[in-house]
Amino acid sequence: MIRLLHRWPGLLALLSVLMLALSGAALSVFPAADRLTAPQAETSLSVADLAGRIAARYPGVEQIKRSPSGRITAYWFNGDVAEAATIDPATGKAVASADPNPVQRWLTNFHRSLFLEDGGRIVMALGALAMLVLAVSGMLLVARRAGGWRRWFAPIKGPLAGRLHVEIARIAVVGLMLSSVTALYMTASAFGLLPDQPAALAIPATVSGNTGVKVSAINFLQGTPVTSLRELSVPAADDATDVFTVKTDTGTGYIDQGNGALLAWQTLSGWERVSETIYMLHTGQGASVLGLVLGLMALSVPLMGATGTLIWLAGRRSRPRIHNNAPLARADTVILAGSEGGSTWGFAATLHKALHDAGLQVHAAALSSFDAAKLQHAHRVLILAATYGNGGEPASAKGFLAKLEAMETPPAAQLAVLGFGDSSFPAFCGYAQRVASLAAAKGWQQMPGVATVDRQSPQDFARWGSNLGAVLGLPLSLEHQPVLPAATAITLVSRRDYGAEVQAPSAILRFAVPKSSLWQRLAGAGFARFEAGDLLGVIPQGSTVPRFYSLASASDDGFIEIVVRRQPGGLCSGQLTMMEPGGTALAFLKPNPAFRVDGGKVPVILVGAGSGIGPLAGFIRANAQHRAMHLFFGMRHAASDFLYGEEMMQWHAEGRLTSLVTAASRGRRPHYVQDALRAEAQEVVKLIREGARIMVCGGRGMAAGVSQALAHMLAPTGLTPELLRAEGRYAEDVY
Amino acid sequence: MMKSLLAALALTTALSFPAAAMARPVTLSAQLKDYGGNNAYLALYVTDKNNKYAGSLWLAGSRTRYFQHLAGWYNATGGDTSQINGITGASVGSGRTLEVTLDLKDALFDQGYKLHIDAAAENLRESPNDVVVPLTSAGAGTPVKGRRYISSFTYSM
């Protein structure tokens, strides 16, 4: 919801917001320039003395004005000719032209009304409103992304465009909010919607009837410093009923031109003061440094417009376009997709097309947009849900379970749930199962059983489709070929071999990073940016199905590194472990945000065995901040498959690796990595109680053993691996 | 700009004349100089032979908050907008002409009444009494020079 509030005003109002920001930034330099060029009065100078000096040189003086920058302008008549000039207050002499800067006037008129009077003012005010909505929704998004307001300045990860957008925004948002709020106030004031109109002060009915007082002798003006002056109007000498009018930063008064007495005085109202302050804050007139800062912040708008558009485009590209998507209000069939990386969206699109071709009115949307109240007209709801991690909700399903939990009456539409996952994981389709059982508990009528699609199997999907078709009485044929990200050929640079002697042939393979296009760098696509722990999808020759390997390097390292163990009969691992430097593999990058070292300071316990050391080695290599990292590493024999053995010593010496405990399953004293953990139980438990994070990478059996060992060790503390997982302190990358 | 208003002045008490009095259409035409600024606000009003405010003829400019810069008119009326009910129009651009046709009472002419024009524009000089011209039958059709904003003003019957 907040994202929508951020995206659409951003894209729609981009033009008007851009015009406002650029003209505003240009205007911001004028108050500072004016402040620097205007001759300033000495602080002790009184209005009486200033007016006396000016009147001595220009006897026909009619009006003296002081701008917030301190510039004194006098207007007088030289015979019949109207003259005006900027005055040096020290001498009362004209020193510069009084004509307003035509560029500033042009920019001001453009900025506030596009030269279109009231209509233009409203357009620009709507632009300011859009800017305010963007600023507020953007702040909420930044806080949500950073994990709370207190982490406002926390480092950001992800594609360049997204990082730039947030980095700039979290500084500039203050200025943009101030500028937009004050702009809206000023528009309301200009249209007379605020009670800040200047109150009229009646001309006194009785005056002395004389003329000729010397302005320099007027008591009130002697007590008024020039620094508080706004304007002084001199009465017509031939009209004894006319009076001096003086306006200062506290009020307005009339002075008799016969005896110099103050005839009437009226202080500024509270509303007038508020309006003046708002005017100063918006224009920088009288606060030129603030004006420059606001102008500089306004310059961020074009940058944020460009990066924001890139983010939006990149997001659109990650999900397939759904053609003929019926509006929800007219749809008889609603498809809700809970997708993590976008592949489930691909299935949803195929399903949508087949149902649409069969003549149904089909609406497809993200599972997170679920609203039970809006499903009144639907006959059936089809939920396609992936699982994120261990039964967790996928990205496009955020908040769905909570909404389902809060739902009072289930929709009349029949529900079908199709889960997507990998049957080699314990919680296979765990999220879809949770959805189905909660829906059942809520009394939502559904087709029996949760159907599943294993590892994006087109066959599973087609089977589910024909069953669905039978229920609907429609011939439904779902032919889905998963769309893989575009793969790039990457070239092997070097390899190091281990473990042949202990029947665990493994290799550390280092590939060159392929060149990224400008678009890829901006949108974070391709190999432009990756972290240790992200996944490298490799498509072996003779297959279309990719295999995934955890990355042992980050883009900052300048190379792509993976650890591959040759599996007996493994197609992909066989090809990779046979490859010689110079050889190439077809590969693509798949981000894996769930298995990354966060930006915190708490210690990290890394547990890995065999080729599972890959991402852990990458974390240690990237640990330039010398965060405490404790590695538990299981292998077969230290003499044969101690992967990264050489680097470990160096990393330890550099402070990147705090401690290393190894376990060898062969040799004199065979034991496993979970045994090593148990042996250090006291230290491990202490670290965990102090807030340490645990990251486990390796085979399924090892991960289960580690979890079990930890559960046992933590029992006296009341902590469990599940609790730690829920707190985001226990992450696994298991294969 | 052409405006025609009936009995505009009859609204103001100072100018209530016997019902039998005759009125005639008078065209007021103010040509502005090319002063190079935003649109000017103009107040056209009449004073009697004692220099007392007698009534308003026209006010060009829509935002009441800026009326204070038309100092002569504002001081005379206290900024009372009921003085200009129905006799306001848009502000006038630099170098443009304001032309208004009103039905004015015959009794306004040759009786010592004077027509005043106050002018002001954003960030520029306030110019009360930019034009002051006696209302006489003989003076009709004769252009008068203004002091700051107005290059020439004519009233014609």
Interface residues (C-beta under 8 A of the other chain):
Chain A: E62 Q63 Y75 F77 D80 A82 A84 D99 P100 P102 R105 N109 S189 A190 G192 Q197 P198 A200 A202 I203 S233 A236 D239 T241 T245
Chain B: G36 G37 N38 N51 R63 T64 R65 Q68 A71 Y74 N75 A76 G78 G79 D80 N123 L124 R125 E126 S127 N129 R147 R148
